[in-house]
């Protein structure tokens, strides 16, 4: 028996297939758009957490900033993890800032990806000595804690992003301008916090992280450590006497360092320790909070 041929209505078939084709094309386009966008995000690395804030303020959605020294780690002694060294092979820019671990590791970091641009964001900044009476001694690396110095770093970041992605120059320049306005407003706000305080008023810190901040706002930090090194017993005794003379009751420490010696001093002066983190991600809010803490303890 010969089977009967079924007559197909081509118009009806086209009408039935249209929604399917539209959905297919829509899905394909969305996949293409998503892939293209992801491919245009520039992978970069920074040495410390606050730099992530700076870079992403300028680069916005066009950059993805990874941090070498993870939160809670010490940038003086940090050693990059194997996974991080592998990630560098896909990184377009490494933003250095002059922290101590870079002296040992920066050449190795650069060697992990010869095509990667290594940018010294501290370029153009004259660093001060960690110990005021030793101008030839160790230089203070904590330049990210001074808003005016961050403006210089921001310009170096902008220049590097434009070099690597000139097509988006206008986007980076707009982000840079907005960030500069934010820094200027923060600087004015911090000056306002210390208005009325006598110039040169002192606060005691364990690790000397806040020298640039103190200098910018008319304060003086008194560090427990000597050029970043643990004090000798005689140094501790002198500091306890000095703290009692000033009437200081708070010793500031940072989460990345042991607070043992600071606790000893705090007990000796019948005081307490308080945290002032120089490596927080929310850079402007952190500086505001630290400024308020310092103001309450100035002597």
C-alpha positions in Angstrom: 0.0 0.0 0.0 1.4 3.3 -1.0 1.3 5.8 1.9 -0.5 9.1 1.3 1.6 12.2 1.0 0.8 14.9 3.6 0.5 18.3 2.1 2.5 20.8 4.2 1.3 24.3 4.5 4.6 26.2 4.2 3.2 29.5 5.5 2.0 27.8 8.7 5.4 26.1 9.2 7.1 29.5 8.8 4.8 31.0 11.4 5.5 28.1 13.8 9.3 28.3 13.4 9.6 32.1 13.8 9.4 32.1 17.6 11.9 29.3 17.8 14.4 31.1 15.5 13.9 34.4 17.4 14.7 32.7 20.7 17.7 31.0 19.2 19.1 34.2 17.7 18.4 36.2 21.0 20.2 33.6 23.0 23.2 33.6 20.6 23.4 37.4 20.7 23.3 37.5 24.5 26.1 34.9 24.7 28.1 37.0 22.2 27.6 40.2 24.2 28.4 38.6 27.5 31.6 37.0 26.1 32.7 40.2 24.4 32.2 42.3 27.7 34.1 39.8 29.8 36.9 39.8 27.3 37.2 43.6 27.5 37.6 43.7 31.3 41.3 44.4 31.9 42.9 42.1 34.6 45.3 44.0 36.8 47.2 43.4 40.0 47.9 45.7 42.9 50.3 45.2 45.8 48.0 46.3 48.7 44.3 46.5 49.4 43.8 50.4 49.3 45.2 50.4 45.7 42.3 48.2 44.6 40.0 51.1 45.6 42.1 53.6 43.7 42.3 51.6 40.5 38.7 50.6 40.4 37.6 54.2 41.1 39.5 55.2 37.9 38.9 52.1 35.8 35.4 51.3 36.9 33.8 48.2 35.2 36.7 48.1 32.7 39.2 46.7 35.2 39.3 43.8 37.5 41.9 44.5 40.3 43.4 41.5 42.2 45.3 42.2 45.4 48.7 40.6 46.1 48.9 41.2 49.9 45.6 39.8 51.1 43.7 41.4 54.0 45.4 40.7 57.3 48.8 39.9 55.8 51.9 41.9 56.4 53.2 43.8 53.3 56.7 43.9 54.9 57.1 40.1 54.9 54.6 38.8 52.4 55.4 36.0 49.9 53.1 35.6 46.9 51.2 32.4 46.6 51.8 30.0 43.7 48.3 30.6 42.4 49.0 34.4 42.3 52.1 33.8 40.3 50.1 31.8 37.8 47.4 34.5 37.6 50.1 37.1 36.7 50.4 35.4 33.3 47.0 36.8 32.4 47.6 40.2 34.0 48.0 43.3 31.9 49.3 45.8 34.5 50.9 45.4 37.9 50.6 48.5 40.1 53.5 48.6 42.6 53.6 51.1 45.4 57.0 50.6 47.1 56.1 48.4 50.1 58.9 46.3 51.5 58.0 42.9 50.0 58.4 44.4 46.5 62.1 44.7 47.1 62.4 40.9 47.1 59.5 40.0 44.8 58.9 42.7 42.2 61.5 41.4 39.7 60.1 37.9 40.1 56.6 39.2 39.6 57.7 41.0 36.4 59.4 37.9 35.2 56.2 35.9 35.5 54.8 37.8 32.6 57.3 39.8 30.4 54.3 41.4 28.5 52.8 42.8 31.7 53.3 46.6 32.4 54.8 47.2 35.8 53.8 50.7 37.1 55.5 52.4 40.1 52.6 54.4 41.4 54.9 56.1 43.9 56.7 57.8 41.0 57.0 61.6 41.6 56.7 61.3 45.4 59.5 62.3 47.6 59.4 59.8 50.5 60.3 61.0 54.0 62.4 59.0 56.5 60.6 56.8 59.0 62.8 58.3 61.7 62.8 62.1 61.6 66.4 62.5 62.9 67.8 60.0 60.4 67.2 61.5 56.9 69.5 58.9 55.3 67.6 56.0 57.0 64.7 53.8 55.9 62.1 55.7 53.8 58.5 55.6 54.9 56.4 53.6 52.3 52.9 54.5 53.6 52.2 57.1 50.9 48.6 55.9 50.4 47.6 57.5 53.8 48.0 61.0 52.6 45.2 62.2 50.3 47.4 64.7 48.4 49.9 62.0 47.7 47.1 59.7 46.5 46.4 62.3 43.8 49.9 61.7 42.4 49.3 58.0 42.5 46.0 58.4 40.8 47.6 60.2 37.9 50.2 57.4 37.5 47.3 54.8 37.5 45.4 56.8 34.9 48.4 57.1 32.6 49.0 53.3 32.7 45.4 52.4 32.0 45.3 54.7 29.0 48.6 53.2 27.6 47.1 49.7 27.8 43.6 50.6 26.6 43.7 53.8 24.7 40.3 53.2 23.2 38.7 53.8 26.6 40.7 56.9 27.4 37.7 59.0 27.9 36.2 56.6 30.4 39.4 56.5 32.5 39.8 60.2 32.4 36.2 60.7 33.6 36.8 58.2 36.5 40.1 59.9 37.3 38.4 63.4 37.5 35.6 62.0 39.8 38.2 60.4 42.0 40.2 63.6 42.3 37.1 65.5 43.4 36.4 62.7 46.0 40.0 63.1 47.3 39.8 66.9 47.5 36.5 66.6 49.5 38.0 64.1 51.8 41.1 66.2 52.4 38.9 69.2 53.3 36.8 67.0 55.6 39.9 65.7 57.4 41.3 69.2 57.8 37.9 70.2 59.3 38.1 67.3 61.9 41.4 68.7 63.2 40.4 72.4 63.1 41.1 74.0 66.5 43.7 71.5 67.5 47.1 72.8 68.3 49.7 72.0 65.6 52.1 69.3 66.6 49.8 67.5 68.9 50.9 63.9 69.4 49.5 60.4 69.3 51.3 57.1 69.9 51.3 54.2 67.4 53.1 50.9 67.6 54.1 50.7 63.9 55.0 54.0 62.3 52.3 53.9 59.5 50.8 57.3 59.9 53.6 59.8 59.4 52.4 61.2 56.1 48.8 61.5 57.5 50.2 63.2 60.6 52.3 65.6 58.6 49.5 66.6 56.3 47.1 67.5 59.2 49.5 69.1 61.6 49.9 66.2 63.9 52.9 64.1 65.1 53.0 60.4 65.5 55.2 58.9 68.2 56.1 55.3 67.2 56.9 52.4 69.5 58.9 50.7 66.8 62.2 52.3 65.7 62.3 52.4 61.9 59.9 49.5 61.8 61.9 47.4 64.3 60.9 46.1 67.7 62.1 48.5 70.5 64.7 47.6 73.1 63.7 47.5 76.8 65.3 50.8 77.4 63.3 52.3 74.5 60.1 51.0 76.0 60.9 52.5 79.3 61.6 55.9 77.7 58.3 55.7 75.8 56.3 54.8 78.9 57.7 57.9 80.7 57.0 60.1 77.7 53.4 58.8 77.4 52.8 59.5 81.1 54.2 63.0 80.7 51.9 63.7 77.7 48.9 62.1 79.5 48.4 59.7 76.6 46.0 56.8 77.4 45.8 55.0 74.0 48.3 53.1 71.9 47.3 52.6 68.3 48.1 49.2 66.7 47.2 47.7 63.3 45.7 44.3 62.7 48.6 43.0 60.7 51.1 43.2 63.6 51.3 41.6 67.0 49.9 43.8 69.8 51.9 42.2 72.6 54.4 45.0 73.2 51.7 47.7 72.7 49.7 46.0 75.4 52.6 46.1 77.8 52.9 49.8 77.3 49.2 50.3 77.6 49.2 48.6 80.9 52.2 50.6 82.1 50.4 53.9 81.4 47.1 52.6 82.7 45.7 52.9 79.2 44.4 50.7 76.3 45.1 49.8 72.8 43.0 50.8 69.8 43.1 49.7 66.1 44.0 52.0 63.3 44.2 49.9 60.1 46.3 51.5 57.3 45.3 48.7 54.8 41.5 48.9 54.8 39.6 48.6 51.5 37.2 51.5 52.1 40.0 54.0 52.0 38.0 57.3 52.5 35.8 55.9 55.3 38.8 54.4 57.0 40.7 57.7 57.0 37.7 59.5 58.5 37.3 56.9 61.3 41.0 56.9 62.1 41.0 60.7 62.1 38.2 60.8 64.7 40.0 58.2 66.8 43.2 60.3 66.7 41.4 63.5 67.5 40.0 61.9 70.7 43.5 61.0 72.0 45.6 63.9 70.9 47.8 65.4 73.6 
